[in-house]
C-alpha cells in the first residue's frame, strides 16, 4: 500500500514536470517567433523610412 501511493505520487510529479516543461517550451517558442516578427517589421520600417529619406 505504501509503495503504491509513493509510485502514484511519483507519477503525478513526473506528469506535472513534463507538462510544465512542454508548456514552458511552447511559451518560449511563441515569444521567440513573436520577437522575430517584431524585429523584422521594425527593420522593414527603418529601411522604408531611410529609403524615403534617400
Backbone torsions as a table, in degrees:
resi	resn	phi	psi	omega
1	UNK	NA	-48.0	179.7
2	UNK	-60.2	-45.3	-178.5
3	UNK	-64.4	-39.8	-179.6
4	UNK	-64.0	-45.1	178.9
5	UNK	-63.2	-39.9	178.9
6	UNK	-62.3	-45.8	-179.5
7	UNK	-64.8	-38.2	178.5
8	UNK	-65.7	-41.3	176.7
9	UNK	-61.6	-42.9	179.1
10	UNK	-61.9	-43.4	179.7
11	UNK	-64.5	-40.0	176.8
12	UNK	-61.3	-43.3	179.1
13	UNK	-63.6	-41.4	180.0
14	UNK	-63.4	-46.0	179.7
15	UNK	-62.5	-43.9	178.7
16	UNK	-59.6	-45.8	-179.7
17	UNK	-61.3	-46.9	-178.1
18	UNK	-63.0	-45.8	-179.5
19	UNK	-65.4	-38.5	178.3
20	UNK	-62.6	-45.2	-179.7
21	UNK	-64.1	-43.2	178.6
22	UNK	-61.7	-45.3	-179.9
23	UNK	-62.0	-44.2	178.8
24	UNK	-61.3	-40.8	-179.0
25	UNK	-64.9	-43.4	178.1
26	UNK	-63.2	-42.2	179.1
27	UNK	-61.6	-43.1	179.0
28	UNK	-63.0	-44.4	179.0
29	UNK	-62.7	-41.2	178.4
30	UNK	-59.1	-50.0	179.3
31	UNK	-62.2	-41.7	-178.7
32	UNK	-61.7	-48.1	-179.6
33	UNK	-65.6	-39.7	179.1
34	UNK	-65.6	-40.9	177.8
35	UNK	-64.9	-36.4	176.3
36	UNK	-62.4	-44.7	179.3
37	UNK	-61.8	-43.9	-179.8
38	UNK	-63.1	-44.3	179.8
39	UNK	-63.6	-42.7	179.2
40	UNK	-62.9	-45.4	-179.7
41	UNK	-65.0	-40.2	177.5
42	UNK	-61.6	-44.6	178.3
43	UNK	-62.0	-43.0	178.5
44	UNK	-63.3	-40.3	178.3
45	UNK	-63.1	-44.5	179.1
46	UNK	-62.2	-44.8	178.5
47	UNK	-61.5	-42.9	-180.0
48	UNK	-63.4	-44.6	-179.5
49	UNK	-65.5	-43.6	179.5
50	UNK	-65.5	-35.6	177.3
51	UNK	-65.6	-40.6	177.9
52	UNK	-64.8	-37.4	178.7
53	UNK	-64.9	-42.8	179.0
54	UNK	-71.6	NA	NA
